Amino acid sequence: DTAVSQTPKYLVTQMGNDKSIKCEQNLGHDTMYWYKQDSKKFLKIMFSYNNKELIINETVPNRFSPKSPDKAHLNLHINSLELGDSAVYFCASSPYTGGFPDTQYFGPGTRLTVL
Amino acid sequence: AQKITQTQPGMFVQEKEAVTLDCTYDTSDPSYGLFWYKQPSSGEMIFLIYQGSYDQQNATEGRYSLNFQKARKSANLVISASQLGDSAMYFCAMREGQKGAQKLVFGQGTRLTINP
């Protein structure tokens, strides 16, 4: 009965490779997000989607491309990985009520290590 | 400018004592929300408690309560009767942005260690 799930949990790859992280939520939420947590534990939003539509793109490099095939899924594809992309990536979702997204529930995170 | 400030990088508390984690925020928006999340060493982000800017009463959830002082722009988390399992990073966050395009802005976090 996992609410927000992400795969894989760990991802170790070489510089220059392309990789994807998948996220699924079974909460029936309309809005989904990607956050990045750096080595100092600082969390920052990257993207948000509402019902498959991109809402927020927080000046993330073009190498990062989110895709939402339906409102329960939000995947993150990263091209040409760089050392600085090493971080923990969190997916989150929230209901959308009266125009205001509500409490965000996070997935377990994906720890990406670029060598 | 930092919108969410957590001034305590680390705190050490004796088990069963109460602990207050500080959070101050900066916004000119009359409508906003404040959240606290817990991140244990296993890494997941766990939602603890929410306070809306128009809520008249301080939020409470079990052993967690939020000391909301709007005029001072502070939203401190109070954990009563601390337990060893409360050892974790704690993040304060504020919901900001225009209607329909909102996001959470996080503070730097406070690492809480509960000593037996």
Interface residues (C-beta under 8 A of the other chain):
Chain A: Y33 Y35 K40 K41 F42 L43 K44 I45 S48 N50 I55 I56 E58 V88 F90 A92 G99 F100 P101 T103 Q104 Y105 F106 G107 P108 G109 R111
Chain B: F35 Y37 Q39 G43 E44 M45 I46 F47 Y50 M89 F91 A93 R95 G97 K99 G100 A101 Q102 K103 L104 V105 F106 Q108 G109
